[in-house]
Each structure stands twice: as structure tokens, then as C-alpha cells.
Amino acid sequence: MSNKVNKQWGGRFSESTDAFVQAFTGSVNFDQRMYAEDIAGSLAHAEMLSTQGILTEEDFKLIKEGLAAVKKEIEAGEFPWSIELEDVHMNIESSLTEKIGIAGKRLHTGRSRNDQVATDIRLWLRNQLDLIDAELKRLQEGILEVAEKEHDTIMPGFTHLQVAQPITFGHHLMAWFEMIKRDRSRFQDCRKRLNISPLGAAALAGTTYPIDRHLSAKLLGFDAPSENSLDSVSDRDFAIEFAADASILSMHLSRFSEELVLWATPAFDFINLPDRFCTGSSIMPQKKNPDVPELVRGKTGRVYGHLFSLLTLMKSQPLAYNKDNQEDKEPLFDIVDTVLGCVRAFADMIPAISSKKAQMYERTKLGFSTATDLADYLVRKGMPFRNAHEVVGNAVRLGVETERDLADMELSELQQFSDLIGADVFEYLTLEGSVAARNHHGGTAPAQVLAAISRAKAII
């Protein structure tokens, strides 16, 4: 075996790393996607060192020029990534040193790979959170666009997947909007908590150099430096919190997907999904499969799994940094890729959905959806609600036996259940009357749906 050791940190070792171990422990194949954040962190660290007189102005100038050249090579696809250098950090530092000489070796003064990677991953996730937020906003805009068009389109509301009461399609879509609003809020809170700089915590105990952590934090757009050097390098709460928030978002998208899949079936036939979001069958020529919502629904389990992976990763780690933490990146990267893909698909798809109004209307007539309206009518006439519930139950039983909706019965038939029922009852048994009667904040009345849309537009 060769006696050559890693030239970056190998002074302690007398033999080179086994080739398999080198590949097994290396992370450059996946963490190179943080190259921009790594370079940004190094620039801020170098500027701080220069400001503090730890680096000369000449060294700082060379480092800035060298890192710019490295970044240019990476973005041109010309950078020679090496597994022998383990990770993105050592690859960039090695290339920098080759370009500018000994000044490149001075860059690492006052920091460790431990605080370096902790800084990079926070910077990277912060950037990804901004991308996710932009896509969620676009999805919200798409939901509002369709909800406004469909604010008075009558459809059945369900509980237990049984027809319950009439609502409007616009009102249903606004329920989706509320879920996404909470998701955006959670991600924004997550961003606030992760926006703390660990740079300068070094390996675990800080550094003896007179560094200015407030300056490096400010240069990188962090709100403040972290308070405890041990926690700084070993904290992955922000990653777990992000994974939890992403899991809730994925659950919401899965619920949306389930409804879209159901609504697109001939059994419901509520909506039309554009062909560009569907595929056909290899054997059945009539099929139009809702593959996009099905795949989004399927990817939910993937995100859940990564959350559990990160929780398990951290559950037994003593302070401070451990090599285990290298395993935080692949789950985190995949969550971001998965969530961004799913939200982008929905943001493209939702505005293209069209409703089948006649089908929705006819389905709403099924299941005695205005039964509660009849009970409310009797209460307004002075009957206690529990008595009204029983009266309407008897009327529904007649409807089941004769296969007629309440609105299709004769007045005399309804009056056999209560003499409080008058000719005006049919105003309350229409689908339009049922929807319009719920004219309160958050209600189903078309005017309230439009008001909710107006409020939503003002906050996104």
C-alpha cells in the first residue's frame, strides 16, 4: 500500500486511506451541489479575517480572485471533482490552493470543516426554502384563479365520503388554499430559526484567533451568530424541522391528489384534467390516467421516510460533531427535490383544471344534501333541534323508500311529519338556497367565497 496520505489533513496518519473506505466515507458525489454556498461562506470568512488583520489584504485579494475562478470552472462543468478529497469543501480549497499558492492554505484559519459544513447547509437550505416559498405562492395564485371562476359552482360537500351538504367548488378550493397558507407559514418560521450562523464555532470549542462572528454572520445574511460552539456544529434541528414541515405539505398535496383522482373518474366525473398531465394505457386505448396527482400522492411516503431517517440519525449522538452527520445531506437534498417537483407540478396543473358543472350539480342532488336545511327551517319555526332532527330523519326515510329527494316531494307529504312545514319550505330545499343561506365569514355563500378570495389575494 502506498504511504501517500491526504495532503489536506493527513499529518497525523502514516498510511493512506483504503480505497473502499475512501469511497465509503466520501460525500463529494452529492454535496458538490452546495458549491455556491461553500464559496460564499469562504468569501465571508476571508473578508472577516482580513478585516480583523488575520489575513493580509493581498491574501484576501488572491482568495477572492481564486474562488471566483473556481466557481467559474464549476459552473462551466470543467471542475475536476475528486473523491480522494472527500467532499465539496476540500475539493474547492485544494483547487484554490493550486491556483493561488500559500494564500489558499491560509483561508482555513479560524474555522473547521465542522462549522464550515454547518454553515453551508444552512445557506443552501435557506436558498431552497426561498424557492419552495415562491412555488407555493404560485400554487396559491393558481388555486385563487380557479376558485374565483368557480365561486358559485355547486358541488356536494362530503363527510365520510358520503354526500353531506351542498357547497361550491370555489369554497372547496379555498380549503386547499388555507392548507397551503399554513404550509408557507411553517416554512417561513423554519427559515427564521435556521438563519443563525455557526461560522466561527470551529471544530467544537471556537478559536483562539480574534475573529468577529457578528461580521461574518452579517456578510452571509444571517440574523446573528450562534450562541454555543458545541451546539453550533452538531445542531441539525433545522433540517428535521424542515423535513417535518415538508411532510405536512406532502400530506396536504396527497389529499389534494386523492380528490383529483376521484373527481376525474367516471364515477364522479366532476373535473377534466388536461391531457398534458395524464397518460394512457399500454393495453386499454380508452384510458386517461391521472399520473401527476397519483405520483405526487406516492411521493409523500418518500418524504415521510426521510423525516424518520433524520430523526433516527440524531437520536443517539453525543456532543459535538460526529461523522454520522454526513448522512443528513442526501435525505435533505431529496426532500427538497421531491417537494419542489411536486409543488411545481401542482402549480402548473391546478389553473388548467376545468369543472363539469352539470355533473357536480346532479351529484349534489343525491344523498339528501339539503336535509340539514330542512332541520334548520323547522328550528326557525320554533321546533327544538333534536325534534327537528327526528322529523327530517323520517322524511328522509320516505325519500329512501320512494327514491325521491326532499325537494321532489309534495307539500302534503312533508306536512305529515310536521304541521310547521309550509309552502315556503321549498325555498330552503333548493341547492342554490342551501348554499346562499350560509352567508357568514368562512361560509359557502358565493359572496363569502369571493370575500375570502379577496382577503387571500391581499396576503400572498
N, C-alpha and C positions, 0 to 999 in steps of 0.2 A: 504494500500500500504506500502511496505517495505520502511524504511528510509535509506537503504543502497544506497550509491552513488558510482559513478565511482571513484575507488581508485587512478586513474592516475591524474585526474584533477578536482575532484569534491568538493574541499574545499568550493567553493562559494555556492553550492547547498544544500538544506535541504531535498530534496526528490529525489528518483531515477527516471530515465528516464522511461517514459511509454514504455511498451514492443513493441507496434506498432511503436512508434517514433524511438525507438532504431533500429528496423529492417529497418525502412524507411530511416533513416539518415546514417546507416552503409554502409561501402564500402568494407569491408574485403572480401566479396564473389567474387569481381572482381579485387580489387587492390593487392591481395596477389601475383599476378604474378610479381609484382615488388620487391619481397623479396630480390633478389640478389643485386639489386641496392640500396635498403634501407640499407642493411647490409654494402655494400661498402661505402655508404655515412656516415654511423655511424662510421666506422673504420677510415675514413679520418678525420672526425670531432674530434674523440677521440685522434688521433695522433697529430692533431694540438693543442688541449687543453693541451696535455702532453708536447709538445714542448714549449708551452707558460707558463708552470708552473701552469696552472689552474687545471690540473689533476695530481695526483702523478703517478710515473712510475708503482707502484704496481696496482693502479686502472686501468691504461691503459692495463697492462698485463692481468688482470682479464677480462676486457671488450673484448679484442681480443680473449681470450680463450672461453669466454661465447658466443660471436657472432659466432664463428666457430662451437660450439656445436649446436646452434640454426639452423644454415644453414644446418648442417648435418641432423638434425631431419626433417627439411622441405623437403630436397631432398630425404629422405628415406620415405616420406609420413607419418611420425609419429607425425607431429606437430599438437597440438590441437587448431586450429583456432577458435576464439570466436567472435561472433557478438557483445557481450557485450563490447568488447574492440574496437569496431568501425572499425578499419582499420588495414592495414598491419603494420603501424608504431607502434601503441600502442600494438599490439599483440607481436611483436618482442621485444619491450622494456620491456613489462611485463614478458615475458619468461626469458629474460636476467636477470632481477632483481631477479626472483625466483632462478636462478642458482647461481648468484654471490653476491647477497645481495646488500648492500647500494651503492656499486660502480656502479651498474647498474642505480641507480637513478641519479648519477652524470653525466651520458652520455649526458643528455639533456641540460646541462649548455651551455648558449650562443646560443641556437637555439630554433626555434619554429616548430610546425608541418607545419606552412605555408612555411617556407623556406625549410623544410625537404621534403615535398611533391613536391615542385617546383624543387628541386634538383633531386629527384628520377625519376620524369617523364622525365626530360631532359636526364638523364643517360639511362633510359630504351629506349626512342625513338632513342637516338644516336646508341645504340646497334642494334635496329631494322633496322635503316637506313643502317647500315653496312651489315646486312643480305639481305635486299632488293637490295642493290647495287651488291652484289655477284650474286644474282639470275638474275638481269638484265644483268650482264656481261655474264652469262651462256646463256641467251636468245640471246644476240648479237652473241655469238660464234656459236650458232645453226643456226641463220639466215645466217651468213657468210659461214657456211659449205654448206648449200643448195644453196645459191647464186652462190658459186663457181662452183658447179656441173651444175647449170642451167644458166651459164653466157651467153650462146648462144641459149637457148631455146626460140624460137619465140612465142610470145603470143600477143593478142590485148591489146593495152592501151585504156582506156576508159575516156571519159568525159560525164557527164550526163547519165552514164551507157550505153552509145552508143559507138560502136567501133569507135575509133578516129584515132590512128596511130599504126603501129607495134612497139613493144618494145620487150625486153626479160624478161623472168621470173626472171632471176638474177637481172636485173635492178629494177624490181618491188619490189623484196625482199629488195634491198638496200634502197628503200624509207622507208620501215619499220625500217631498221637499223638506219636511220637518226632520226626518231621519238624517238626511244629508247635512242639514244645518247643524245638528248636534255633532255629526262626524267632523265637520270642519272646525267646530269649536274645540273638540278634543285634540285634534292635530295641532291647532294653534296653541293650546295650553302646553302640549308636549314640546313644541318648539321653544316656548319660553323657558321651560325647565332645562332643556339641553343646551341653551345658549350661554353656557358658562365655560370659561377657558381653563383647561387643565395644563396648558403650556407653562413650563417653568417648575412643575412639580418634580421633574426629572424622573429618576427611577422609582422613588417612593418617598424620599426624605428631603426633597428640594435640592438646592445647590448652594455652594459657598460663594459663588460669584455674585456681585452686586446687581442683579437683574431687576428689571421693572416689569412685573407681571401685569400691572394695570395697562401699561403701554401696549404690550403685545396683544392683550385681550382687545383693546380698543382698535388696534390696527386690523384685527380679524373680524371686527363687527360683533364681538361677544359683549354681553351686558356687564360682565365682571369676571375676574379670575376666581377660580375655585378656592374654597377656604381651607381644605385639608389635603396635604400632599398624598397621604395614603389612599384616601377615598378618590382622589383625582384620577389616579392611574388605574384603579380597579373597578370604578363605577361603570355599570352597564344598565342602570335603571332606565336611562333614556331610551335605550334600544328595546327593552322589554315593554316599556310604556307605549312606544310606537307600535310594537307588534300587537299589543292588546287593542290599541285604537284601530289598527288595520284589521284586526279580527272582527271587531264590531262593525266596521264599514263593510267588510266582506259578507258578514251575516245579513246586513241590510240589502246589499246587491243581490245576494242569493234569494232573499224574499221577493225582491222585485222580479228576479228571473223566473221564479216559480209562478208568479202571477202571469207574466208574459207568456210563458209556455202553456199554461192552462187556457188563457184567453185566446191564444192562436189556434187551439184545437177546434175541430168541427163541433165538439160537444158544447163549447162555449160560443165560439165564433164572434168574440167581442171586438177584436182588433185585426188589423192587417200589418204584418211585419214586412218591410221591403225585402225584395228578393236578395239584395246585396248583403243582408245579414243572415241569410238562410242557405242551406244546401239541399241537394236532392239525395235520392237513394240510389244505390248501385243496382238494385233489382226491381224496385217499385216506382214506376215512372210518375205516379201521381203525387209522390211525397214532396213536402216542403218542410224541412226540419229546422226548428229554431236553434241552430247550433250556437250562436253567440250567447244568448242567455243561458243555454244549457252548460256551456263551457265556463261561463262566469260562475254559475252555481257550483260546478265541480271544483273550481279552483279555491273555493272557500276552505275546504279541508286542508289544502296545502298551507294556507296562511295560518290556520289554527295550529297545525303541526309545528311550524316554525316558532310560534309563541311558546309552545310547550318545550321545544328544544332550547330556547334561550333561558327559560326559567330553570330548566334542569342543568344547563351549563353553569349557572351561577349559584346553585343551591348549596354547594359544599365548599366553596372557595374561601380559603383563609386570606386575610390581607397580606401583601397587597396584590401586585400583578402576578398572574400565572399564565403559562403557555396556553392553558385552556381557552383563554380569551381570544385567541386567534380564531376559534370556532364561532365567534359572534358574527363574522362578516358574511359568510355565504348565506345563512338564513336571512340576515338583514337585507342583503342585496336582492335575494329572490322575492322577499316580501314586497320591496319597492317595485321591482319589475312587474310582479303579478298585479299589485294594486293599480299601478299606473296603467297597465294594459286593460284591466277590467273597467276602470273609470273612463278611460278614453273610448272604449267600445260603447259604453252606455251613453256617453256624452254625444257620440255620433248617431247612435241608434234612436234614442228617445224622441228627438224632434221629428224623426221620419215616421213615427207611428201614426196610423190613422184609425179612428174608431168606426165600428159598424153600428151606427146609431139605432137602426131599426131592430137589429138583433138584441142589442142591450136593452132596449125598451121592452121588447116582448119577453125577455128572460126576467125582467123585473116584475112582470105580472104574475109570475109563478111564485108559489110558496107563501101566498097571503101576506105580501110585504107591507100592506097598509093596516095590518091587524092592530098594531100599537096605536096608529092614528085613531082607529075606532074606539079603543080604550080611552085615549085622551079626550076624545069627543064626549064620551059618557061622563068622565070626571068633570069636565066643564059644565055638564048639565046637572051636577050635584051628586053623582054616584061615587062612593068610595072606590079608590083604585082597585083594591082586591076584588070587590064585587064586579067591577068593570072587566077585570082580567077574566073572571069566570064566564061572564056573559059573552065576551068575544071568543073565548075558547069554545063555547057551544056553537056559536055562529061558524067558526072555522070548521068544526066537526061536520056541520051541514054542508059546507063547501067541499070538504074532502069526499063526502058521500055522494054528492051530486056533480062533482068535478067542475065547480064554478068558483070564481074568485068572489070576494065580498062585494066588489063593485058591480058584479054581474047579477046580484040577487035583487029580487023585488023588495020594495019598501016593506010590504006586509010580511015578508019572510023575516026580515031583520027585526021588525017590531014584535014578533012573537018572543024574542029574547029579552026585550026591554021596551016599555012604553015611552021611555025617554028619547028613543030614536025618532027623529023627524025627517022630513023630506030634504032638509039641508045636509044630511049625513053624507050624501054622495059628493059634496064639495071636498070632503076630507078623505074620501077613499080613492081619489084620483092620484096618480103618481106625481103629477105636477104640483097638486095641492100639498101632498105629503112633503115633498122636497122644499117647497116655498115656505111652509109653516115653520121650519127650523131656522128662523131668521134672527139668529143671535151670533155673537162673536164665536167664531170657530164652527158655526153650523153649516148645514148643507145647502141653504138657500143660495141660488145663483148670485145674488147681490153680495152675500157674505163671502162666497168664493172669490169674487172679483176684489173684494176688500182685502182678503188675505193675500191675494196675489200682489196687490198694490203695496201692502206692508212689506212683503218679501222682497220686492224689487228695490225697496229703499234701503235694505240692509246688506244686500250681497255686493 
